[in-house]
Amino acid sequence: MHTEQAYGDTRTSPPTRRPRRLRRYAAALLAGVLPAVALGLADPAAAASRHDSPWADRAVASYEAMQDNLYLGSHGHDLYREALPARTGDNPYSFLWEFREATQATIDMRGLPKGGNRYRGDVAARFRALEQYATDDPTHPGYESYLTPPLGAGGDLYYDDNAVVGLSYVAQYRASHDRTMLAGAQSAFATVARAWDTDTSKSCPGGMHWVEADWNTIRAANVTGLAAQLAADLYDLTRDRSYLTWATRAYDWNRGCLRQSAGLYANDIADDGTVNPTLWTYNSGAMIAAATLLYRSTGDGTYLHNAVEDANGALAYWTSQDRLYNQPAIFNAFFFEDLLLLDSVRHSPTYVATLRGYTQRLWSENRDPATGLFRFQASNGGAPDPAQSFMTLNQAAVVRLFAMAAWDSRQYDRLG
């Protein structure tokens, strides 16, 4: 799920996985939109109470720009390009991670308070196209990092990719109650469960491998936290206690082995016990979401306490020194979705206010008015760099963020 810059992992991946690099909307937006808001947000309650329509307008504009410029349509197998303009060495189509984020962005558009139904067909098209990444190896089912034959040569199976695919299946099941979506989430979790490390001789035994490959030497916060979230979702939906066992196992390992302070989780621990202390917003978010879901399904107040404590700690850290703006936009999309899930059980106006302050800045500073696409640094966050191509990954991120900012708060309990 990571570029080398975004993931912070300086290890060299084998050649099966190249490191990922990360309708013009002419109508004027409504007058009186939110002013530029500092991430400190002096008056979050006031910001959160503003009319939502500018955020929906921006979500629609950004989605249309993604479809017009980055989507390849039926002639391109309903897939996306990785970047525009294409760069030397780019594949004809995007990696699984980018495609999953475009899928989730489409699901999030389906959740807009008004007009969401128009995206129903687009959502169905994404899930059909997703199967082009599925491995044909029946002994190790799952989704590979790149398209499998005949469109591509496949790639390594990344467990974090499969976890977020599972979360998209959950999101669509909650919206549609289509049992095939629940089955997809369960299949994705069965793949992710293979990631658990059973070598009890290692430092801090347990945790989940990042990738299904002999060269993997780390157990990572992202896949372990996302697995905890997916398992907690599945327990919430099915009441199958095996999912509860998995959710608590993965959640407790991340909290016990990689938590640095409230809301902040180190990136990974190597087989030799070395901890990579790099911090990312989506690692904060996954643990907030997992704890929220565990509280919701078990009633154990400890999980709610943990979720609120982690949310407060994460927000204090990420909204200081411009850290939030400089994080990859896609990681922030995860983070805010998880905060809104927490808001559904313990309301805080700070969550949506911070989201809207951040997205206001993206709209003002990172959007190219000529195309409606968004530029960032090579790290996929921060100030726009005109030397960088427009990326499907980043455009999907901003679509998700603007859609979330427009949602009715009564929808937040459908997140997970």
N, C-alpha and C positions, 0 to 999 in steps of 0.2 A: 504494500500500500504506500510505497514511499519513494520519493526521489532521494538521492543521497543527501542533498541539502536539507530537505524537509524532515527526513527521518533522523538525521544526525548520526548515521552509522557510517563510519569511514571504511568498513570492510568492503572488499571488492567482491561483487556478485559474479557468479560464473556466467558464461556467455548465453545460457538459456534464458537469461533475464537481463535485457538491457536496462540500465538505470532510467527510470521515468523522469522526464522533464515536463517538469511540469510546463425581423423585419424592421430594420431600422425603425425606431418608435418615434414618429414625427409629432404626435399630438403633445401639446404642452401639458405638463402636470398641473394639478390644481394649485391655485394660489394659496399661500398661508401654510405651506408644509413646515415640518419641524425645522428650526434653525440648526445650524451646525452645533452639535452637542459634544462637549469635551467628554472624554471617557470617564472622567471623575463624576459627571452627572450631578450637578448641584441640586437639581429638583427632579429626581426620578419619577415621583408620583405624577407630576404635571406632564412630563414627557410621555409616560405610559398611557395617559388618559386622552391623548390627541386622537383625532379621527384616523381610521386605519386606511382609507382609500389610497393615499399616496404610496403606501407600501405595496398594496395589491397592484397598482399601476406599474410600479417599478419591477415587481416580480414578472408581470406579463411582458413588459418591454424587454427584460433580460432574457426571459425564456424564448421569446420570438427571435432575439438576436442569436441565441445559441442554435436554434433550429435553422435559421437562415444561413448561418455562416459555418457551422460545425457539424451539423447533422447531414448524413449522406443519403438519406431517404431510401426508398425501396430499391432503387438501382444500386445502392451501396449496402444492401442486406440489412437495412434499418440500423446501421451502426454509425459511429461518430469518428471523425478524424481526431488525431491527437492535438494538433496545433494549427493555427493559421497566422502567418504563412507557414507551410511545412518546412521543417529544418532538415539539414543533411542527416541521413540515417533514419528518418522517421519511418515507421511502418505505415502501411496503407490505412490501417484502422487503429483505434485506441486500444490500450491495455484494458483488462477487466476492471481495474480500479476506476479509471475514468468513466467507463461505461456504467458501472454501478452508480457512480455519483450522478450521472445524467438521468439514470433510472429513478434514483431517489428524489432528484429535483422535480421530475415529472409527477411522482406520487405527491410531493409537497404542493405542487400546483393544483392537483386534484382536491386538496384540502382548503383552497381559498373559500372564504365565506360566500362570495358571489361568483358565479361563472365557473366553479371548479369542475362541474360535470363535463365541460367541453374537452377536458383532458383524459376522459375515460379511455378513448381509443388509443391515445398516445401511451398510456400506461400499459395497456394490453400489448402493444407493439414492443415495448421495452422488454417485457418478460419473455415474449417469443424470441426476440433476438438474443437475449441472455444465454439461451441454450447453446449458442454457437461457441461459447467458451467452455462448455462442459467436457470433461475428459471422457474418452471412450474406454478407459481402463476400468472394468467392472470391479476389480479388486481394490481400487483406490478411488472411489467416486468423489466428485467435487468439481470445482471450477478452476481452470488453469489461468495463469496470468495473462496469456494471450490466446487468440483464437485457435481452436484445434482444426485439423484438416477437414475440408479442403481449403478453407480460407487462410489458414496460418499453420505454423509448425508447433503450436502449443507453447508451453512454458512451464516453469515450476508452479507448484500449487502452494500459494501463500494462504496460511490459515486466517490471517486477519482479513484478507479479501473475502474469504468464504464466510467469515463471521458477519461482515457488513452486508453481504448478499442475503444472509439469513434475516438480518434486521429489516431489509427491504421487503422480504416476504411477509414478515410480521406486520409491518406498516400497512401493506396492501390487504392483508387478512383483516386487520382491525377496521379498515375502511370499507371492505366489500363483503366480508364473511364468506369468501370463496374458499372452500375447504382445500382446493389445490394449492392455495397460497400457504396455508398452515402446513400442508405436507412438504412444501418446498422449504419452509423454515426448519422443520424437523430433519429433513435430509441434510441441510446445510450444517445443522448442529452436529449430526452424526459424523460429518467430515471434520469439523473443528475439534471434536472430542479426541481425535487421533493425535492432536498436538500435545496432549498432557505428557510430561516427562515422568517416567516411573523409576528413574535411577535414584535410589535413596542415598547413594554415596556423595551426591553433589551438594555443594553449599546451598542451603535453603531448598531442600528437595521439593519437587513439584514444579508448577508453572507450565506455561505452554510455549512450545517452539514457534518461531516466527514462520518457518517455511518447511515443507516436507521435502527435505533434501539432506544428503549426507554432510554437506558443508555447513549446515546450520549449527551454530555454537552458542546460541542465546535463547533464553526464555524471556519473553517480552511482555511489558505492561499492556501494550495495546491489545494483542490477541487475547491475553488472559482476562483483561477487563471487559472486552467486547464479548468474549465467550460467557462471562458471568452475566452480562446484560441479556444476551440471547437466551441463555438457560432460564434466567428469571422470568423473561417474557413468556417462554414456553410453559413454565410452571403456572404462571398467572392465567394462561389460556387453557391449559389442559388438566391441571391439578395432578399431573404425573409426578410423583415425588422423586423420581430419578433426576428430573430437571432441577428440583430444589437442591438435591445433593450436589449436583454439578455447580449450580450457581453459588452456593455457599463455599464450596471448595475453591473455586477460582477467585471469588471475591476475597476470601480470607488470605489466600496466598499473596495476592497483589498488595493487600493492606499490610500483611506481616513482613513481606520481603522487599517491597519497592517503595512504600510510602515514606516520603522524606519529611513532610509536615502536612498540616491540614490542606487537603485538596491537591497536593503536589506529589506525583509519582515518578520515580526514576524510570528511564526508558527501558532498561533491561538488565539482566544479570547473566554474565557469561558462565560457561561451564566451569571455568577456573575460579569462580566466585567474584570476579571483578564486576562492579556495578557501574553502568553507564548512567551518569546523573542527569543527562539531558531531559528537559521538561517540555511537554507539549500539552496544548489545551485539550485535545481529544482524550488523552489519558486521564486528565482530571474529570472530563465529562462522563466517560464510561463508568467510572466508579460511582459518581453521583447517580447515574441512571440505574445501575445495578442495585444500589442501596434503596433507592426509591421504590423500585419494583418489588424488592424483597419485603419492604415495609408494607406495601399495598397488598401483597398476597399472603403475608403471614401475620400482620398486625403487630410485629415485634418493633417497639418504639426505638430500640437501639439502632436499627437501620435508618430510621428517620433522623435521629440525632446525628448519625454519621454523615448522612447525605447533606444535611444543613451545614454541619461543620465543614465538610469538604467544599461545599459551594461558597461559603463565606471566605474560607482560606484561599480558594482558587481565584475568586473575584478580586480579593485584596491584592494578590500577587499580579494577576494578568492585567489589571487596569492601572498598574503603576508603570512609570517609565516607558510608556508607549509599547509595552510588551504585547498587548492584545493585537494591536494594528500590525505588528511585525510578525505575528504568527501566520502560518499558512492559512489562507481563508477557508480552505476545506476543513481544516482541523477545528476552526472556530464554528463552522456550521454544525459539527457534531456537538461541540461544547454547549452552544445555545439551545439546541434541541433537547439536550439532557437537562439543562436548567429549566426549560419550560415544562418538562415532565415533572420535575420536582415542584414547580409552582402549582401543579394540579393537586398536590396534597398538602403543601405548605406555601401559601401565597407570599410572594415578595415582589413589590413593584420594581425593585432594582433589576430583576432579571430581564424583563422585556425592555425596560428603559435603557439598559446597557446594550442590549441587542440593537435597539433602534439608533442609539448614538453611534455605534460602530458602523451600521449599515448606511447611515447618513453620510458618514465620512467616506465610505467606499464610493457611494454615488457621486459625491462632490469631487473626489480626488482621483479615483481609479478608473472611472468610466470614460471610454472614448466616444464622444457624441456622434461621430460619423458612422460608427458601426453598432453602437450599443454594447460593445464587448468591453471587458475589464482587463487591465494589465496590472502586473505585480512585478516584484523582483524575481530573480531566478529561484529564490526560495519559496515562491508562491504566496508571499505576503509582503506587506510594506508598501512603500511608495511606488507608483508605476514607473517601470523602466521601458522607455520606448524601443530599446534594443530587443526586448523579449517578445516572442510571439504570443498571440492570444491562445489560451489553453482551454480545452473542454473541461478539464478538472476545475479550473478557477471559475469559469462561467457557470458550471453546475453549482459551485459553492455559493455564488452570489444569488442565483435563483432560489436556492434553498433558504438563504438568509432573509431575502425580501419576502418570500412566501410566509416564513415563520412570523416575521414582524407584522404581517397582515392577519394572521389567524385570530379567530375568536378564542378567547381564553378558555371557553367551555370545551374546546377541542383538545386541550393539552393532555387530558387523561387518556387519549388514544395514542399517545406517543410511547416509545419504548425501544 
